[in-house]
Structures are given as structure tokens and as C-alpha cells.
Amino acid sequence: MERYTYYVTMETGQIHREPFDDQVKYYEVLASEPEIHEIERLFEELHNTEYSPDAYTSPLNERKTQEHRDKQQLILDKIFVAIYELGTEPTKEEIRSMNGLDQRV
């Protein structure tokens, strides 16, 4: 399977073949198309949880709100693990140095 260089940004959840904005933080990965599609699927899942009405149906129910936050954190962790596993060495080093992520990757 052929791998290509992609640039992933967490701010927008977008993946590009070339970095195009110096103001955006990119993670460089070497991935096949199916691997990139999996990261895109995770970003879509994250997007759906962010705009899901679940967190707003019972805003004073802390347990339900915490469950929603935990679900989002699990998806974020999966995204960072995927980026780490496919990342170039500078990307891996940066993720290893991030506070709290070194235990998850």
C-alpha cells in the first residue's frame, strides 16, 4: 500500500496534502488512503459529539455531562494515537512532549 505525506490539523479537523497556512499547526503523517479515511472518520465522530444535543438535554446532570466529555476525550485520544503512529519523527517527538499524552501513546 502506497503512503503519502499528509498534514493534519486538530483546530479544524482537516487533512491536506500540502500545508497552506503558516498560522495553522499541522502534524505531518505518512499514510495510505484507508488510514487517512480512518482519521477523517474519527474527526467526523468528534464533530458529531461536539454538536450532539446529548450534552444539552440535561445540562444540570453532571454525570451525563461528564460521560459526554469522556466520550469526546476518548475520540481525541484515538486521533492523537493515529497521528502518532503515522507521524514523521518530528510529529512523534512533539506528541510525546505534550502534557499528558505521553501516557496514551
Backbone torsions as a table, in degrees:
resi	resn	phi	psi	omega
1	MET	NA	129.5	-177.5
2	GLU	-79.5	139.5	179.2
3	ARG	-111.9	145.2	179.6
4	TYR	-126.6	161.5	175.7
5	THR	-84.9	130.4	176.5
6	TYR	-129.0	159.1	178.3
7	TYR	-123.5	118.5	-175.3
8	VAL	-107.0	134.2	175.4
9	THR	-119.3	129.2	-179.8
10	MET	-75.9	-28.6	-176.4
11	GLU	-60.2	-41.2	-176.7
12	THR	-113.0	-12.1	-177.7
13	GLY	72.5	25.5	-178.8
14	GLN	-105.1	154.2	179.4
15	ILE	-126.5	129.2	-176.6
16	HIS	-126.7	158.1	175.3
17	ARG	-82.1	-24.6	179.2
18	GLU	-135.7	140.5	172.4
19	PRO	-71.5	138.4	-176.7
20	PHE	-129.6	-1.9	-178.2
21	ASP	-136.8	118.1	-179.1
22	ASP	-68.2	-15.2	-178.5
23	GLN	-88.3	-4.5	-176.8
24	VAL	-105.8	138.9	177.2
25	LYS	-86.1	120.8	179.6
26	TYR	-112.5	147.9	169.7
27	TYR	-110.4	123.5	-178.5
28	GLU	-87.1	127.8	179.4
29	VAL	-130.4	154.8	172.7
30	LEU	-112.7	112.6	-172.0
31	ALA	-145.9	156.2	172.2
32	SER	-83.3	167.9	179.1
33	GLU	-61.2	-43.0	177.3
34	PRO	-61.5	-36.5	178.6
35	GLU	-66.4	-40.2	177.8
36	ILE	-66.8	-39.0	178.0
37	HIS	-62.4	-34.0	177.8
38	GLU	-66.8	-42.1	177.2
39	ILE	-64.9	-41.1	177.2
40	GLU	-61.4	-39.2	178.3
41	ARG	-63.3	-40.4	177.8
42	LEU	-65.1	-40.6	176.3
43	PHE	-62.7	-39.8	177.7
44	GLU	-63.9	-42.2	177.5
45	GLU	-62.3	-42.2	177.5
46	LEU	-62.5	-45.3	178.8
47	HIS	-58.3	-42.9	-179.9
48	ASN	-64.4	-35.9	178.5
49	THR	-73.6	-32.6	179.3
50	GLU	-65.4	-35.1	-177.0
51	TYR	-107.3	15.0	178.0
52	SER	-74.6	142.5	177.4
53	PRO	-73.5	-6.2	-177.5
54	ASP	-54.1	-41.6	-176.7
55	ALA	-72.2	-17.5	-174.6
56	TYR	-106.0	-9.5	-178.8
57	THR	-70.8	-31.2	177.6
58	SER	-135.9	71.5	-172.9
59	PRO	-63.7	-21.5	179.8
60	LEU	-96.8	2.4	178.0
61	ASN	-91.0	95.8	-174.2
62	GLU	-62.7	-36.3	-179.8
63	ARG	-63.1	-44.4	179.5
64	LYS	-66.6	-39.9	178.1
65	THR	-64.0	-41.6	178.9
66	GLN	-65.5	-38.8	177.0
67	GLU	-60.3	-40.6	178.3
68	HIS	-63.4	-45.8	178.0
69	ARG	-62.3	-40.8	179.2
70	ASP	-62.6	-40.0	178.6
71	LYS	-63.0	-43.8	178.2
72	GLN	-63.6	-41.6	-179.7
73	GLN	-64.7	-38.2	177.9
74	LEU	-61.7	-42.6	178.5
75	ILE	-65.9	-43.7	176.9
76	LEU	-59.1	-42.2	178.4
77	ASP	-61.0	-42.7	178.5
78	LYS	-62.0	-39.6	178.8
79	ILE	-64.0	-47.5	-178.9
80	PHE	-65.7	-36.3	177.5
81	VAL	-64.7	-43.1	178.9
82	ALA	-63.2	-43.6	178.2
83	ILE	-63.0	-42.1	179.3
84	TYR	-62.1	-48.6	-176.9
85	GLU	-63.2	-33.6	-179.0
86	LEU	-96.1	-7.3	-172.0
87	GLY	-71.0	155.1	171.2
88	THR	-71.6	169.3	-177.9
89	GLU	-57.8	-43.6	176.4
90	PRO	-60.9	-36.9	177.8
91	THR	-65.2	-45.3	178.9
92	LYS	-61.1	-43.3	-179.9
93	GLU	-62.3	-42.2	179.9
94	GLU	-64.6	-42.4	179.5
95	ILE	-67.1	-39.0	177.4
96	ARG	-61.6	-32.5	-176.3
97	SER	-83.5	-8.5	-178.7
98	MET	-72.0	139.0	-178.2
99	ASN	-60.4	120.2	175.7
100	GLY	89.2	-20.8	-176.5
101	LEU	-82.7	-19.9	-177.7
102	ASP	-63.2	-23.6	178.0
103	GLN	-80.0	-20.0	-173.6
104	ARG	-98.7	-16.4	-179.0
105	VAL	-108.8	NA	NA
